[in-house]
Amino acid sequence: MTIKRKVNASTMTVVVDGRIDTATAPEFEKGVKPYLEGIHELILDFKGVDYISSAGLRVLLSLQKMMTVQGGMKLINVNEAVCDVFEVTGFDEILTYNE
């Protein structure tokens, strides 16, 4: 998995490429959370994410809770397989995302 961060004022865009599973979820969390100070909008670009497990969902929930306090979070370029996981788990009611 690769994680690229771009900051523009108080907006951070994180481009994630690869699977977010039990092995990579800690790396995903460490690649985003420590950089959120002063960030009011977090955009997660999931164009390169083709799979997310419950461990990845836990990280997304944690990020969502943080960003609700600081501003907001949205996911962009979410593929159909990941959208299906969000729908089955009820995360489609929690997260803001588009395909």
RAZIQUI-V581246 format. One record per backbone hydrogen bond with DSSP energy under -0.5 kcal/mol. NH is the residue of the N-H (numbers start at 1). CO is the residue of the C=O. Records with the same first field share a line. If there is no record, write none. Layout:
NH = CO ; CO
This chain:
2 = 17
4 = 15
6 = 13
8 = 11
11 = 8
12 = 41
13 = 6
14 = 43
15 = 4 ; 13
16 = 14 ; 45
17 = 2
18 = 48
20 = 51
21 = 19
25 = 21
28 = 24
29 = 25
30 = 26
31 = 27
32 = 28 ; 29
33 = 29
35 = 32
36 = 33
39 = 36
40 = 10
41 = 10
42 = 72
43 = 12 ; 41
44 = 42 ; 74
45 = 14 ; 43
46 = 44 ; 76
48 = 16
49 = 46
50 = 48
53 = 20
57 = 53
58 = 54
59 = 55
60 = 56
61 = 57
62 = 58
63 = 59
64 = 60
65 = 61
66 = 62
67 = 63
68 = 64
69 = 65 ; 66
70 = 66
71 = 67
72 = 40
74 = 42
75 = 96
76 = 44
78 = 98
83 = 79
84 = 80
85 = 81
86 = 82
87 = 83
88 = 84
89 = 85
90 = 86
91 = 86
92 = 86
93 = 90
94 = 91
95 = 91
97 = 95
98 = 75
